[in-house]
């Protein structure tokens, strides 16, 4: 009963399938007619700004492919270690085998990705993010007057 009351207060409708309703709620909150007062409204405004969206886009364009590449490389190492023990045990130089080189390659890849991330952030995002931060701080100084 409490759950139904909460759903009704939130404006949810039962679609007859027991799932999340696909249609719009009974009442929509009109942001233009009822702006969020104070700092919360400023942060929402900044979040919707093209400058903020650009910083997020630049972040995602680096992080998602880098993460997928690293996970693929790690999973390839684990699969090779379990599925091809003969290959991994093959000596390369003295007591050093393919598994040791691949394991050290995991560490090297971690350091290279860390360096690449820091460089990407410094060259492509930090300045824009700092400008957003300063602009946001300037806007929030007057937010207490609302």
Rosetta blueprint (number, residue, H / E / L):
1 X L
2 X H
3 X H
4 X H
5 X H
6 X H
7 X H
8 X H
9 X H
10 X H
11 X L
12 X L
13 X L
14 X L
15 X L
16 X L
17 X L
18 X L
19 X L
20 X L
21 X L
22 X L
23 X L
24 X L
25 X L
26 X L
27 X L
28 X L
29 X L
30 X L
31 X L
32 X L
33 X L
34 X L
35 X L
36 X L
37 X L
38 X H
39 X H
40 X H
41 X H
42 X H
43 X H
44 X H
45 X H
46 X H
47 X H
48 X H
49 X L
50 X H
51 X H
52 X H
53 X H
54 X H
55 X H
56 X H
57 X H
58 X H
59 X H
60 X H
61 X H
62 X H
63 X H
64 X H
65 X H
66 X H
67 X H
68 X H
69 X H
70 X H
71 X H
72 X H
73 X H
74 X H
75 X H
76 X H
77 X H
78 X H
79 X H
80 X H
81 X H
82 X H
83 X H
84 X L
85 X H
86 X H
87 X H
88 X H
89 X L
90 X L
91 X E
92 X E
93 X E
94 X L
95 X L
96 X E
97 X E
98 X H
99 X H
100 X H
101 X H
102 X H
103 X H
104 X H
105 X H
106 X H
107 X H
108 X H
109 X H
110 X H
111 X H
112 X H
113 X H
114 X H
115 X H
116 X H
117 X H
118 X H
119 X H
120 X H
121 X H
122 X H
123 X H
124 X H
125 X H
126 X H
127 X H
128 X H
129 X H
130 X H
131 X H
132 X H
133 X H
134 X H
135 X H
136 X H
137 X H
138 X H
139 X H
140 X H
141 X H
142 X L
143 X H
144 X H
145 X H
146 X L
